[in-house]
Amino acid sequence: MNWRVYYDAERSSLNDYDCPRDGVLIVVFDNESCGRLLLHGFDFYMLISGQWVGADVFGVVDYAKNNLGKIELVLQGRSVTNEQFEKVMRDAQNDNDFAPKSARSRMETPRK
């Protein structure tokens, strides 16, 4: 699966398992149902058996207690100003390494 992590410090990493572990704003990856999926707004991002999911600290602890061997990466999110987030979101939406966005997924942002 193709994926890219966008950070707060105007950097990104493509399919890099040695990427920085904190400062994450958006994780972008190809998705059959919506073209590209833009995962954002989570405290943590986990790559589990080849699939990205967002979680809060309790979700990370719960999953790790029961399925530690399936977690490939855990990255920590960061809050930034609206202006900074919007710039990074535009970069993620226009990333030519991914299929065009064709729909919105309920898993892209945390539920309130």
N, C-alpha and C positions, 0 to 999 in steps of 0.2 A: 504494500500500500504506500502511496506517495503522501507525504505530510510535511508541513512546514510550521515552525513555531515562530511567532512574532513577539518581540519583547518591548519593554519600555524604553530601552536605550537605542532605538533606531537600528536594530540588528534583527536578523532572522537566521534560522538554520533549517536546511532541507534534509530530511531523513537522517539526522545526526544524533546518534545515541550518546555522544559525548557533549551534547549541547549544554549551555548553562541551565541550572536547575531552578532559578528564581527569576522574577521580573516578567513573567509570562502575561501577555494580554490576549492573544488569540492563537488557537491551534487550527490550522486549515488542513483538510484532507479530502480526498475524493470519496464520493458517496453515491451509490447507485440511484437512490430515490430523489436526491436534490442536486446532483452535479458536484458541487463542492459544499462541504459543511464547514461552517465557521463557529468553532466552539469558543465561547468567551463568557466572562462574568463569574467564573468559578474561583474558589480559593485554591484548588489543586486540579491538576490534569494528570490522568494516569493512562499509560499505554498498557493495555491488558490483552495479552494474546493477540496482538496485532490490531486492536481497536482502541481508539481514544475515547475516554469518558471524563466528564467533569465531576468533582466531588468537593464536599467540605471536609474539614479535618476528621469529623466522626466517620464519614464514609471511607476515608483512606485507612483509618485505624481498623474499622470493621472489616474491610476487604482484606487488609494485610493479615489480620488474625486468622482468617479462614482460607486465604488463597495466595499467600505470599509468593509462591513460586511462579504464579502467572503474571505478576507485575513486571513489566519490562522497564518502565520509566515512571517516575513521579516528579512532576514539576509544580512549582508554587506560583500562583498568580500574584498580580500586583495591581493596586489601584493607582490611577493617574488622573490628570485633569480631563475634562470632556474633550477639549481641543486636541490633546495628544492622542486620546483614544480614537477620535474620529479620523485623524490622519493615518494611524496604523490600520484602522478598519478599511479605509479606502485602498491602502496598499494591498491588504489581504483580498479584498473584493476584485482587484484588478490583476492579481497574480496570474501570469500566463502559463504557469506550470500546472494549473488545475483546470478541470472542466468548468464551463460556465455554470453559474448558479441557476437552477431551474425551479426550485421550490424552497420552502423554509421548513426546517425540522424542529420539532418540539424539544429535542435534546440539545439545541445550540446554546441556550441560556438557562440558568437555574430558574426553577419555579419559585414564585413568591408565595 
